[in-house]
Amino acid sequence: MVLLALTYRKLVDRDFKVLSVIEREMPRYEYVPVEVIERRLRMPSIHVAMSLQKLNRLKLVKRRIGEYTGYRLTYMGLDMLALHSLVERGILQALGDTLGVGKESDVYSGLTPNGERVIVKFHRAGRTSFHRIVRVRHYAAEKPYSSWLQLAKLAGQREYRALEELYRVGALVPRPLGYSRHAVVTEYIEGVELYMYKEVVDPESMLRDIMDTLRKAYLEVGIVHGDLSEYNILVVLEDDRERPYIIDWPQYVERDHPSAEQLLRRDVEYVARFFRKRYGVAADTRKLIKYVKGEADSI
């Protein structure tokens, strides 16, 4: 069993209440003073102290001792709150193996209460460099987000809302099931990342499907992926057909954003270049862009 699941099982209701108070107060304090935590909770101080000691030992909070004693959440502490919310709402029942660890997210398998296998993605915006994320992600740079916690939550919210709209219009994206804070739950897709997919049968059809999803995103949802490459396209075999699902949407930009044209061109160029080099598909970037923007009826 993974560390997150093992840690979750060690927590009781009182621990989640303490974590929730720290989360609510973190926008006001770098480290939330113990006195503030105690004031917000209607429980004996000794119980608060016992929970804080336990949470600190489990590395769900970080303690600072100086002019005052205070606590703040770690990423794992935020994970516990997200998992608790998803479990309480009947979206998730169990967390499984780690499927991937990246600079900006960790991905796990999971199970719903009815036994459906799902993907649980925890956003880690700012884990490696908070300042880098603020610089390269437009949604982080446009507002004065002061902490990794706020950025991670925003990334989760943005991805879930984008997937909802994209799935509604029939784009090839995972079906979204729910989210809490920085954690997004989607259907489980048994696929291979495009950069690893070698035994291709019909690359021209796959390229058309990718462009169809980008077109639906642009024309019907009004967004541009903004960071598309062969690393966030999953190829799935469905009814003997190769279906490319596009994942990782939190960094999308709206169609009328000043950078949308540049980012759309970059997305299309990256994909077209990959299909030319890997599969020998004669892809004209200009025609593909016109198709995505609705200025042409075919590729």
C-alpha positions as a Markdown table, in Angstrom:
| # | Residue | x | y | z |
|---|---|---|---|---|
| 1 | Met | 0.0 | 0.0 | 0.0 |
| 2 | Val | 1.3 | 3.5 | -0.9 |
| 3 | Leu | 2.4 | 5.9 | 1.7 |
| 4 | Leu | -0.5 | 8.3 | 1.2 |
| 5 | Ala | -3.0 | 5.5 | 1.8 |
| 6 | Leu | -1.2 | 4.2 | 4.8 |
| 7 | Thr | -1.0 | 7.7 | 6.3 |
| 8 | Tyr | -4.7 | 8.4 | 5.6 |
| 9 | Arg | -5.7 | 5.3 | 7.6 |
| 10 | Lys | -3.9 | 6.7 | 10.7 |
| 11 | Leu | -6.0 | 9.8 | 10.9 |
| 12 | Val | -9.1 | 10.4 | 12.9 |
| 13 | Asp | -11.8 | 13.1 | 12.6 |
| 14 | Arg | -10.0 | 15.4 | 15.0 |
| 15 | Asp | -6.8 | 15.3 | 12.9 |
| 16 | Phe | -8.8 | 16.4 | 9.8 |
| 17 | Lys | -10.4 | 19.3 | 11.7 |
| 18 | Val | -6.9 | 20.5 | 12.8 |
| 19 | Leu | -5.6 | 20.3 | 9.2 |
| 20 | Ser | -8.7 | 22.2 | 7.9 |
| 21 | Val | -8.1 | 25.0 | 10.3 |
| 22 | Ile | -4.5 | 25.3 | 9.3 |
| 23 | Glu | -5.5 | 25.3 | 5.6 |
| 24 | Arg | -8.0 | 28.1 | 6.1 |
| 25 | Glu | -5.6 | 30.3 | 8.0 |
| 26 | Met | -2.6 | 29.8 | 5.8 |
| 27 | Pro | -3.5 | 32.7 | 3.5 |
| 28 | Arg | -3.0 | 35.0 | 6.5 |
| 29 | Tyr | 0.0 | 33.4 | 8.1 |
| 30 | Glu | 3.2 | 31.8 | 6.8 |
| 31 | Tyr | 3.0 | 29.6 | 9.9 |
| 32 | Val | -0.4 | 29.5 | 11.7 |
| 33 | Pro | 0.1 | 30.3 | 15.4 |
| 34 | Val | -1.0 | 27.6 | 17.8 |
| 35 | Glu | -3.1 | 30.1 | 19.6 |
| 36 | Val | -5.1 | 30.8 | 16.4 |
| 37 | Ile | -5.5 | 27.0 | 15.8 |
| 38 | Glu | -6.8 | 26.5 | 19.3 |
| 39 | Arg | -9.2 | 29.5 | 19.0 |
| 40 | Arg | -10.7 | 28.2 | 15.8 |
| 41 | Leu | -11.3 | 24.7 | 17.2 |
| 42 | Arg | -13.9 | 23.9 | 19.9 |
| 43 | Met | -11.9 | 21.2 | 21.6 |
| 44 | Pro | -9.6 | 21.0 | 24.7 |
| 45 | Ser | -6.1 | 22.4 | 24.1 |
| 46 | Ile | -4.6 | 19.0 | 25.0 |
| 47 | His | -6.4 | 17.4 | 22.2 |
| 48 | Val | -5.2 | 20.0 | 19.7 |
| 49 | Ala | -1.6 | 19.6 | 21.0 |
| 50 | Met | -1.9 | 15.8 | 20.6 |
| 51 | Ser | -3.1 | 16.1 | 17.0 |
| 52 | Leu | -0.4 | 18.7 | 16.1 |
| 53 | Gln | 2.3 | 16.4 | 17.5 |
| 54 | Lys | 0.9 | 13.5 | 15.5 |
| 55 | Leu | 0.5 | 15.5 | 12.3 |
| 56 | Asn | 4.0 | 16.8 | 12.6 |
| 57 | Arg | 5.4 | 13.3 | 13.1 |
| 58 | Leu | 3.6 | 12.1 | 10.0 |
| 59 | Lys | 5.0 | 15.1 | 8.0 |
| 60 | Leu | 1.5 | 16.5 | 7.2 |
| 61 | Val | 2.4 | 19.8 | 8.8 |
| 62 | Lys | 5.7 | 21.7 | 9.3 |
| 63 | Arg | 6.4 | 23.3 | 12.6 |
| 64 | Arg | 8.2 | 26.6 | 13.3 |
| 65 | Ile | 9.6 | 27.4 | 16.7 |
| 66 | Gly | 10.8 | 31.0 | 17.3 |
| 67 | Glu | 9.0 | 34.1 | 18.4 |
| 68 | Tyr | 6.0 | 31.9 | 18.3 |
| 69 | Thr | 5.1 | 28.3 | 17.6 |
| 70 | Gly | 3.2 | 27.8 | 14.4 |
| 71 | Tyr | 2.3 | 25.2 | 11.8 |
| 72 | Arg | 1.7 | 25.1 | 8.0 |
| 73 | Leu | 0.5 | 22.3 | 5.7 |
| 74 | Thr | 2.9 | 20.2 | 3.7 |
| 75 | Tyr | 1.8 | 18.8 | 0.3 |
| 76 | Met | 1.0 | 15.5 | 2.1 |
| 77 | Gly | -1.2 | 17.4 | 4.5 |
| 78 | Leu | -3.1 | 18.9 | 1.6 |
| 79 | Asp | -3.3 | 15.4 | 0.1 |
| 80 | Met | -5.0 | 14.1 | 3.2 |
| 81 | Leu | -7.7 | 16.9 | 3.1 |
| 82 | Ala | -8.4 | 16.3 | -0.6 |
| 83 | Leu | -8.6 | 12.5 | -0.1 |
| 84 | His | -10.9 | 13.0 | 2.9 |
| 85 | Ser | -13.3 | 15.2 | 0.9 |
| 86 | Leu | -13.3 | 12.8 | -2.0 |
| 87 | Val | -14.1 | 9.8 | 0.2 |
| 88 | Glu | -16.8 | 11.7 | 2.2 |
| 89 | Arg | -18.5 | 12.7 | -1.1 |
| 90 | Gly | -18.5 | 9.1 | -2.5 |
| 91 | Ile | -16.1 | 9.8 | -5.4 |
| 92 | Leu | -13.2 | 7.7 | -4.1 |
| 93 | Gln | -12.9 | 4.7 | -1.9 |
| 94 | Ala | -9.3 | 3.5 | -2.2 |
| 95 | Leu | -6.0 | 4.8 | -3.4 |
| 96 | Gly | -3.8 | 2.4 | -5.3 |
| 97 | Asp | -0.3 | 2.4 | -6.8 |
| 98 | Thr | 1.8 | 5.3 | -8.0 |
| 99 | Leu | 1.5 | 5.6 | -11.8 |
| 100 | Gly | 3.7 | 8.6 | -12.4 |
| 101 | Val | 5.7 | 11.3 | -10.6 |
| 102 | Gly | 6.4 | 14.6 | -12.4 |
| 103 | Lys | 7.6 | 18.1 | -11.7 |
| 104 | Glu | 4.0 | 19.4 | -11.4 |
| 105 | Ser | 1.9 | 16.4 | -10.4 |
| 106 | Asp | 1.8 | 12.9 | -8.9 |
| 107 | Val | -0.6 | 10.3 | -10.4 |
| 108 | Tyr | -2.1 | 7.3 | -8.7 |
| 109 | Ser | -4.6 | 4.6 | -9.5 |
| 110 | Gly | -7.8 | 4.4 | -7.3 |
| 111 | Leu | -11.1 | 2.8 | -6.9 |
| 112 | Thr | -14.6 | 4.3 | -6.6 |
| 113 | Pro | -17.2 | 2.9 | -4.1 |
| 114 | Asn | -18.7 | 0.8 | -6.9 |
| 115 | Gly | -15.4 | -0.7 | -7.9 |
| 116 | Glu | -14.6 | 1.4 | -10.9 |
| 117 | Arg | -10.9 | 1.9 | -11.5 |
| 118 | Val | -9.9 | 5.6 | -11.7 |
| 119 | Ile | -7.0 | 8.0 | -12.0 |
| 120 | Val | -6.2 | 10.4 | -9.1 |
| 121 | Lys | -3.9 | 13.3 | -10.0 |
| 122 | Phe | -2.4 | 15.5 | -7.3 |
| 123 | His | -1.2 | 18.8 | -8.6 |
| 124 | Arg | 2.2 | 19.9 | -7.3 |
| 125 | Ala | 2.5 | 23.4 | -8.8 |
| 126 | Gly | 5.6 | 25.0 | -7.4 |
| 127 | Arg | 7.1 | 21.8 | -5.8 |
| 128 | Thr | 10.4 | 22.2 | -7.6 |
| 129 | Ser | 10.4 | 26.0 | -8.0 |
| 130 | Phe | 7.5 | 28.2 | -7.0 |
| 131 | His | 9.0 | 31.2 | -8.8 |
| 132 | Arg | 9.4 | 29.2 | -12.0 |
| 133 | Ile | 5.8 | 28.3 | -12.0 |
| 134 | Val | 4.7 | 31.8 | -11.5 |
| 135 | Arg | 6.9 | 32.8 | -14.4 |
| 136 | Val | 5.9 | 30.2 | -16.9 |
| 137 | Arg | 2.3 | 29.5 | -16.1 |
| 138 | His | 0.1 | 32.4 | -17.2 |
| 139 | Tyr | -2.7 | 31.6 | -14.7 |
| 140 | Ala | -0.1 | 31.9 | -11.9 |
| 141 | Ala | 1.5 | 35.1 | -13.2 |
| 142 | Glu | -1.8 | 37.1 | -13.7 |
| 143 | Lys | -2.8 | 37.1 | -10.1 |
| 144 | Pro | -0.7 | 37.6 | -6.9 |
| 145 | Tyr | -0.9 | 34.0 | -5.7 |
| 146 | Ser | 1.4 | 33.9 | -2.7 |
| 147 | Ser | 1.8 | 30.2 | -2.0 |
| 148 | Trp | 2.2 | 26.8 | -3.6 |
| 149 | Leu | -1.0 | 25.8 | -1.9 |
| 150 | Gln | -3.1 | 28.4 | -3.7 |
| 151 | Leu | -1.4 | 27.5 | -7.1 |
| 152 | Ala | -1.9 | 23.8 | -6.6 |
| 153 | Lys | -5.6 | 24.3 | -5.8 |
| 154 | Leu | -6.0 | 26.6 | -8.8 |
| 155 | Ala | -4.4 | 24.0 | -11.1 |
| 156 | Gly | -6.7 | 21.3 | -9.9 |
| 157 | Gln | -9.8 | 23.5 | -10.3 |
| 158 | Arg | -8.8 | 24.6 | -13.8 |
| 159 | Glu | -8.0 | 21.1 | -15.0 |
| 160 | Tyr | -11.3 | 19.7 | -13.8 |
| 161 | Arg | -13.4 | 22.5 | -15.3 |
| 162 | Ala | -11.6 | 22.2 | -18.6 |
| 163 | Leu | -12.1 | 18.4 | -18.7 |
| 164 | Glu | -15.8 | 18.9 | -17.9 |
| 165 | Glu | -16.3 | 21.2 | -20.9 |
| 166 | Leu | -14.1 | 19.2 | -23.2 |
| 167 | Tyr | -15.8 | 15.9 | -22.4 |
| 168 | Arg | -19.2 | 17.5 | -22.8 |
| 169 | Val | -18.5 | 18.5 | -26.5 |
| 170 | Gly | -17.0 | 15.0 | -27.3 |
| 171 | Ala | -13.3 | 15.8 | -27.2 |
| 172 | Leu | -10.9 | 12.9 | -26.7 |
| 173 | Val | -10.1 | 13.5 | -23.0 |
| 174 | Pro | -10.5 | 11.4 | -19.9 |
| 175 | Arg | -14.0 | 11.6 | -18.3 |
| 176 | Pro | -13.8 | 13.7 | -15.2 |
| 177 | Leu | -15.4 | 12.3 | -12.0 |
| 178 | Gly | -14.7 | 14.9 | -9.4 |
| 179 | Tyr | -12.1 | 17.0 | -7.7 |
| 180 | Ser | -11.1 | 18.5 | -4.3 |
| 181 | Arg | -8.5 | 21.2 | -3.8 |
| 182 | His | -5.6 | 20.1 | -5.9 |
| 183 | Ala | -6.7 | 16.5 | -6.6 |
| 184 | Val | -8.6 | 15.6 | -9.8 |
| 185 | Val | -10.3 | 12.2 | -10.3 |
| 186 | Thr | -10.9 | 10.9 | -13.9 |
| 187 | Glu | -11.8 | 7.6 | -15.5 |
| 188 | Tyr | -8.9 | 5.1 | -15.8 |
| 189 | Ile | -7.5 | 5.1 | -19.4 |
| 190 | Glu | -5.3 | 2.1 | -20.3 |
| 191 | Gly | -3.1 | 3.8 | -22.8 |
| 192 | Val | 0.5 | 4.3 | -23.9 |
| 193 | Glu | 2.1 | 7.7 | -24.1 |
| 194 | Leu | 2.5 | 8.7 | -27.7 |
| 195 | Tyr | 6.3 | 9.1 | -27.5 |
| 196 | Met | 6.5 | 5.4 | -26.6 |
| 197 | Tyr | 4.0 | 4.2 | -29.1 |
| 198 | Lys | 5.9 | 2.5 | -32.0 |
| 199 | Glu | 3.7 | -0.2 | -33.6 |
| 200 | Val | 1.4 | 2.4 | -35.2 |
| 201 | Val | -1.3 | 1.2 | -37.6 |
| 202 | Asp | -2.9 | 4.4 | -38.8 |
| 203 | Pro | -1.0 | 7.5 | -37.9 |
| 204 | Glu | -2.9 | 9.8 | -40.3 |
| 205 | Ser | -6.2 | 8.9 | -38.5 |
| 206 | Met | -4.5 | 9.6 | -35.1 |
| 207 | Leu | -3.3 | 13.0 | -36.2 |
| 208 | Arg | -6.8 | 13.9 | -37.4 |
| 209 | Asp | -8.3 | 12.8 | -34.0 |
| 210 | Ile | -5.8 | 15.0 | -32.2 |
| 211 | Met | -6.6 | 18.0 | -34.4 |
| 212 | Asp | -10.3 | 17.3 | -33.9 |
| 213 | Thr | -9.9 | 17.6 | -30.1 |
| 214 | Leu | -7.9 | 20.8 | -30.5 |
| 215 | Arg | -10.6 | 22.1 | -32.8 |
| 216 | Lys | -13.4 | 21.3 | -30.3 |
| 217 | Ala | -11.3 | 22.9 | -27.6 |
| 218 | Tyr | -10.8 | 26.1 | -29.6 |
| 219 | Leu | -14.2 | 26.5 | -31.3 |
| 220 | Glu | -16.6 | 25.0 | -28.8 |
| 221 | Val | -14.9 | 25.5 | -25.4 |
| 222 | Gly | -12.8 | 28.5 | -26.3 |
| 223 | Ile | -9.5 | 27.3 | -25.0 |
| 224 | Val | -6.0 | 26.3 | -26.2 |
| 225 | His | -4.1 | 23.5 | -24.5 |
| 226 | Gly | -0.9 | 25.5 | -24.3 |
| 227 | Asp | 1.6 | 22.7 | -23.5 |
| 228 | Leu | 0.9 | 19.9 | -25.9 |
| 229 | Ser | 3.5 | 17.3 | -27.0 |
| 230 | Glu | 3.9 | 13.6 | -27.5 |
| 231 | Tyr | 4.3 | 13.3 | -23.7 |
| 232 | Asn | 0.7 | 14.2 | -22.8 |
| 233 | Ile | -1.2 | 12.2 | -25.5 |
| 234 | Leu | -2.2 | 8.7 | -24.5 |
| 235 | Val | -2.9 | 6.2 | -27.3 |
| 236 | Val | -5.7 | 3.7 | -26.5 |
| 237 | Leu | -6.9 | 0.8 | -28.6 |
| 238 | Glu | -10.7 | 1.0 | -28.8 |
| 239 | Asp | -12.6 | -1.3 | -31.1 |
| 240 | Asp | -9.4 | -2.0 | -33.1 |
| 241 | Arg | -8.9 | 1.7 | -33.6 |
| 242 | Glu | -6.1 | 3.9 | -32.2 |
| 243 | Arg | -7.6 | 6.7 | -30.2 |
| 244 | Pro | -5.3 | 9.5 | -28.9 |
| 245 | Tyr | -6.5 | 11.1 | -25.6 |
| 246 | Ile | -5.1 | 14.5 | -24.7 |
| 247 | Ile | -4.3 | 14.9 | -21.0 |
| 248 | Asp | -2.8 | 17.6 | -18.7 |
| 249 | Trp | -5.0 | 20.7 | -19.2 |
| 250 | Pro | -4.4 | 23.0 | -16.2 |
| 251 | Gln | -2.2 | 25.5 | -18.2 |
| 252 | Tyr | -4.8 | 26.1 | -20.9 |
| 253 | Val | -5.4 | 29.7 | -22.1 |
| 254 | Glu | -8.6 | 31.2 | -23.3 |
| 255 | Arg | -9.0 | 31.7 | -27.0 |
| 256 | Asp | -8.9 | 35.5 | -26.7 |
| 257 | His | -5.8 | 35.5 | -24.5 |
| 258 | Pro | -2.8 | 37.5 | -26.0 |
| 259 | Ser | -0.7 | 34.4 | -26.1 |
| 260 | Ala | -3.3 | 32.0 | -27.5 |
| 261 | Glu | -2.2 | 32.3 | -31.1 |
| 262 | Gln | 1.4 | 31.6 | -30.3 |
| 263 | Leu | 0.6 | 28.7 | -28.0 |
| 264 | Leu | -1.8 | 27.1 | -30.5 |
| 265 | Arg | 0.9 | 27.3 | -33.2 |
| 266 | Arg | 3.4 | 25.8 | -30.8 |
| 267 | Asp | 1.0 | 22.9 | -29.9 |
| 268 | Val | 0.3 | 22.1 | -33.5 |
| 269 | Glu | 3.9 | 22.4 | -34.6 |
| 270 | Tyr | 5.1 | 20.0 | -31.8 |
| 271 | Val | 2.6 | 17.4 | -32.8 |
| 272 | Ala | 3.1 | 17.8 | -36.5 |
| 273 | Arg | 6.8 | 17.6 | -36.2 |
| 274 | Phe | 6.6 | 14.4 | -34.1 |
| 275 | Phe | 4.3 | 12.7 | -36.6 |
| 276 | Arg | 6.6 | 13.7 | -39.5 |
| 277 | Lys | 9.7 | 12.4 | -37.8 |
| 278 | Arg | 8.3 | 9.3 | -36.1 |
| 279 | Tyr | 5.6 | 8.1 | -38.5 |
| 280 | Gly | 6.5 | 9.8 | -41.8 |
| 281 | Val | 3.2 | 11.7 | -42.0 |
| 282 | Ala | 3.3 | 14.7 | -44.3 |
| 283 | Ala | 1.7 | 17.2 | -42.0 |
| 284 | Asp | 1.4 | 20.8 | -43.1 |
| 285 | Thr | 1.4 | 23.0 | -40.0 |
| 286 | Arg | -0.4 | 25.9 | -41.6 |
| 287 | Lys | -3.3 | 23.7 | -42.8 |
| 288 | Leu | -3.6 | 22.1 | -39.5 |
| 289 | Ile | -3.8 | 25.5 | -37.7 |
| 290 | Lys | -6.4 | 26.7 | -40.1 |
| 291 | Tyr | -8.4 | 23.5 | -39.5 |
| 292 | Val | -8.2 | 23.9 | -35.7 |
| 293 | Lys | -9.3 | 27.5 | -35.9 |
| 294 | Gly | -12.3 | 26.6 | -38.1 |
| 295 | Glu | -10.9 | 28.4 | -41.1 |
| 296 | Ala | -10.8 | 25.2 | -43.1 |
| 297 | Asp | -13.2 | 22.2 | -43.2 |
| 298 | Ser | -10.5 | 19.5 | -43.6 |
| 299 | Ile | -6.9 | 18.9 | -43.0 |
